[in-house]
Amino acid sequence: MHLSGVAGISPQDRPARDRILLTAHDLFYRDGVRATGIDRVIAEAGVTKVTFYRHFPSKNDLIRTFLAYRHEQWMAWFIEALGRHGAGRARKIEALVPALREWLDGDNYRGCAFLNSVSELGGVLPEVMEIARAHKMDMTTQIERLMPSSRQRSMNAQVIALAVDGAILRAQYDETPDGALKALRSSLKMMTQSPS
C-alpha cells in the first residue's frame, strides 16, 4: 500500500498545493514530522517559499492537512482491503489479518502516522490527538462492521482495535510483521470464539 499519489501522474504535473502535500506526506511519514523542516518540503516539492506559504500559512496547517489526507487515503485502502479479503468468508473478521499484512509488509511501512504524530506532537499540538482519536474511532467502526451482531460487539471491536494498534507498533521494531500478525490472529480467535 502506497499512499503518496496517483499512479501515472508525474509529480511536476500536479498543482503546487498537491506537490507540497504529497511531498510532506512522504517525508513526514518516512522521517517524522519534527525531523522534516519546511525548507526541505519546499525544495523537494519544487516550489518557492511564497507559493508554499500561500497554500500553508504555517507548518501546523500542513501537519493538519497531512493527517486529514492520510486519514482519507488510509481508510479508503482499509475498507477496500477488508472487502477484498472478506469476500466469500463466513466470518468477515478473518479479513483483518491478511488486509493488515498488505500494509505491514510494504517497503515504505513506518507504523501508524497517527500514533507517530501523537508521540511527536501530542503535547505541543493538541489537535493531533483529536485527529488521531477520530481516525482510531473510524478504524474501530470498520472492525465492528466485520463482526456479527451481539451485546459485546462494540466492546469487542474496541479490544480488537487495541490489538491492531499493538500489532502496528510491534511490526515497526520486529524484522518482519509475522510475529505481530500471528499474535493478532490469536487475539482475534479468542475475542470472536462462540461460547460453547
Secondary structure, DSSP 8 states (H G I E B T S, - for coil): ---S--TT--GGGS-HHHHHHHHHHHHHHHH-TTTS-HHHHHHHHT--HHHHHHH-SSHHHHHHHHHHHHHHHHHHHHHHHHHHHHTT-SSGGGGHHHHHHHHHTSTT--S-HHHHHHHHHTTT-THHHHHHHHHHHHHHHHHHHTS---TTHHHHHHHHHHHHHHHHHHHHHSSSSHHHHHHHHHHHHHHH----
